[in-house]
Amino acid sequence: FIEMLAGALQDGGVSGHNIELEITESMAMEDSDLVLRVLADIKRLGFSVAIDDFGTGFSSLSQLRQLQVDRLKIDRAFVQEAQSSSAGSTIAQMVVNLGRGLGLTVIAEGIETEGQAALMRQLDCDRGQGFLFARPLEAADLEAWLRSEAVQLSTGQRVDVTGSADAPAEGAVPGIPFLATRRARELIEAYGLR
């Protein structure tokens, strides 16, 4: 697997620093020794690593602490439940606190409404991802989308790609940065936006 990744980087002329790989929580907990070795090799290639769908498996906290990951992604079910029940909100807060305590960036998945975004901000979640911000795009459509839509950068500022960088875009959701891929950030910088 590692040789395949290294070959793909070389063939594509891409740096591993431009790519993030996701591993599901359940996969991360299967064969801990193997997972630890593979993740270490992946990190040596420069990739960042996120644990996806966190909260849906049965994580060992001691294993989680040992994993070389950069981000923890709260499963969308907890984001949705956090609005409707105190138990859901408590679980989401616990995951945010756990991730931040381990020095990880915490991302709330499946944000579809302003209310969900506001709640995740209130819980001090670092970032959000979901249909509220953008639908999935084909790679060819990304550049056009960047030209025509407002993109919120990791600074928390909204940037109108078609106009002024100072004016907030209509419908801006301050506080939870838009989760842009590293390639999207490169394109944003190529347009002179920082």
C-alpha positions as CSV (number, residue, x, y, z in Angstrom):
1,F,0.0,0.0,0.0
2,I,2.8,2.4,0.9
3,E,4.7,1.7,-2.3
4,M,1.5,2.3,-4.2
5,L,1.0,5.7,-2.5
6,A,4.6,6.7,-3.1
7,G,4.3,5.7,-6.7
8,A,1.1,7.7,-7.2
9,L,2.8,10.8,-5.7
10,Q,5.8,10.4,-8.0
11,D,3.6,9.6,-11.1
12,G,1.4,12.6,-10.4
13,G,4.2,15.0,-9.5
14,V,2.4,15.8,-6.3
15,S,3.7,16.2,-2.7
16,G,2.1,14.2,0.0
17,H,1.7,17.5,1.9
18,N,-1.1,18.4,-0.5
19,I,-3.2,15.3,0.4
20,E,-5.2,14.2,3.4
21,L,-6.1,10.6,3.8
22,E,-9.1,9.5,6.0
23,I,-9.4,6.4,8.0
24,T,-12.6,5.4,9.7
25,E,-12.6,5.0,13.4
26,S,-13.5,1.3,13.2
27,M,-10.6,0.7,10.7
28,A,-8.2,2.5,13.0
29,M,-9.1,0.2,15.9
30,E,-8.9,-3.1,14.1
31,D,-5.2,-4.2,14.2
32,S,-3.5,-1.5,16.2
33,D,0.1,-2.6,15.6
34,L,-0.5,-2.7,11.8
35,V,-2.4,0.6,11.8
36,L,0.3,2.3,13.8
37,R,3.0,1.2,11.4
38,V,1.0,2.1,8.3
39,L,0.0,5.5,9.6
40,A,3.7,6.2,10.5
41,D,4.7,5.3,6.9
42,I,1.9,7.5,5.5
43,K,3.0,10.4,7.6
44,R,6.6,10.0,6.4
45,L,5.3,10.5,2.9
46,G,3.9,13.8,4.1
47,F,0.2,13.0,4.1
48,S,-2.0,14.4,6.8
49,V,-4.5,11.9,8.3
50,A,-8.0,12.3,9.6
51,I,-10.2,9.8,11.6
52,D,-13.5,9.9,9.8
53,D,-16.9,9.1,11.3
54,F,-15.6,9.4,14.9
55,G,-18.0,8.3,17.5
56,T,-19.5,5.4,15.5
57,G,-17.0,2.8,16.6
58,F,-15.6,1.6,19.9
59,S,-12.4,3.4,20.2
60,S,-9.8,2.6,22.8
61,L,-8.7,6.0,24.1
62,S,-5.2,4.7,24.7
63,Q,-5.0,3.6,21.0
64,L,-6.5,6.9,19.8
65,R,-3.7,8.7,21.8
66,Q,-1.0,6.7,20.0
67,L,-2.4,7.2,16.4
68,Q,-0.4,9.7,14.3
69,V,-3.4,11.7,13.0
70,D,-4.1,15.4,12.5
71,R,-7.9,15.6,12.5
72,L,-10.9,14.1,14.2
73,K,-14.1,14.2,12.2
74,I,-17.3,14.0,14.3
75,D,-19.8,11.7,12.6
76,R,-22.8,13.5,11.0
77,A,-25.2,11.6,13.2
78,F,-23.9,13.4,16.3
79,V,-24.0,16.7,14.6
80,Q,-27.7,16.2,13.7
81,E,-28.6,14.7,17.1
82,A,-26.8,17.5,19.0
83,Q,-29.6,19.9,18.0
84,S,-32.4,17.7,19.2
85,S,-31.2,16.2,22.4
86,S,-29.0,17.1,25.4
87,A,-27.4,13.6,25.1
88,G,-26.4,14.3,21.5
89,S,-25.0,17.7,22.4
90,T,-23.1,16.2,25.3
91,I,-21.5,13.6,23.0
92,A,-20.6,16.2,20.4
93,Q,-19.0,18.4,23.2
94,M,-17.1,15.4,24.5
95,V,-15.6,14.6,21.1
96,V,-14.6,18.2,20.6
97,N,-12.9,18.3,24.0
98,L,-11.2,15.0,23.4
99,G,-9.9,16.0,20.0
100,R,-8.7,19.4,21.2
101,G,-7.1,17.9,24.3
102,L,-5.1,15.6,22.0
103,G,-4.0,18.5,19.9
104,L,-6.1,17.5,16.9
105,T,-8.2,19.7,14.7
106,V,-11.9,18.8,15.1
107,I,-14.3,18.9,12.2
108,A,-18.0,18.5,12.4
109,E,-19.3,16.5,9.4
110,G,-22.7,16.8,7.8
111,I,-23.6,20.4,8.7
112,E,-26.7,21.2,6.7
113,T,-28.3,24.1,8.6
114,E,-27.3,27.4,10.1
115,G,-28.5,26.0,13.5
116,Q,-26.1,23.1,13.3
117,A,-23.2,25.4,12.4
118,A,-24.1,27.8,15.3
119,L,-24.2,24.9,17.7
120,M,-20.9,23.5,16.6
121,R,-19.4,27.0,17.0
122,Q,-20.8,27.2,20.5
123,L,-19.2,23.8,21.3
124,D,-15.8,25.3,20.0
125,C,-15.5,22.9,17.1
126,D,-12.7,24.0,14.9
127,R,-14.2,23.4,11.5
128,G,-17.3,22.3,9.7
129,Q,-18.1,20.4,6.6
130,G,-21.4,19.8,4.9
131,F,-24.0,20.8,2.4
132,L,-24.5,24.2,4.2
133,F,-21.0,25.2,2.8
134,A,-20.9,23.3,-0.5
135,R,-22.1,20.2,-2.3
136,P,-19.5,17.7,-3.4
137,L,-17.8,18.9,-6.6
138,E,-16.0,17.2,-9.5
139,A,-12.4,18.4,-9.6
140,A,-13.1,20.2,-12.9
141,D,-15.9,22.2,-11.3
142,L,-13.8,23.3,-8.3
143,E,-12.1,26.2,-9.9
144,A,-15.3,27.6,-11.3
145,W,-16.9,27.3,-7.9
146,L,-14.1,29.2,-6.3
147,R,-14.6,32.0,-8.8
148,S,-18.3,32.3,-8.2
149,E,-18.9,31.5,-4.5
150,A,-17.7,32.9,-1.2
151,V,-15.2,30.7,0.5
152,Q,-14.4,30.9,4.1
153,L,-10.7,30.4,4.8
154,S,-9.1,29.0,7.9
155,T,-8.8,32.5,9.3
156,G,-12.5,32.6,9.8
157,Q,-12.9,35.4,7.2
158,R,-15.2,35.1,4.3
159,V,-13.7,35.9,1.0
160,D,-15.8,36.7,-2.0
161,V,-13.8,35.2,-4.9
162,T,-15.6,37.4,-7.4
163,G,-15.3,40.7,-5.5
164,S,-14.0,42.4,-2.4
165,A,-12.1,40.4,0.1
166,D,-13.2,42.7,3.0
167,A,-17.0,42.4,2.6
168,P,-18.6,39.3,4.2
169,A,-20.5,37.2,1.8
170,E,-24.3,36.9,2.0
171,G,-25.2,34.0,4.3
172,A,-21.7,33.9,5.8
173,V,-21.3,31.5,8.8
174,P,-18.6,33.1,10.9
175,G,-16.6,31.0,13.3
176,I,-16.4,27.6,11.5
177,P,-14.0,27.7,8.6
178,F,-15.0,26.1,5.4
179,L,-13.1,22.9,5.1
180,A,-11.1,23.4,1.9
181,T,-8.8,20.8,0.6
182,R,-5.1,21.7,0.3
183,R,-5.5,21.9,-3.4
184,A,-8.4,24.3,-3.0
185,R,-6.3,26.4,-0.8
186,E,-3.6,26.4,-3.5
187,L,-6.1,27.6,-6.0
188,I,-7.4,30.3,-3.6
189,E,-3.8,31.5,-3.2
190,A,-3.3,31.4,-6.9
191,Y,-6.1,33.9,-7.2
192,G,-4.2,36.2,-4.8
193,L,-6.6,35.5,-1.9
194,R,-5.1,34.8,1.5
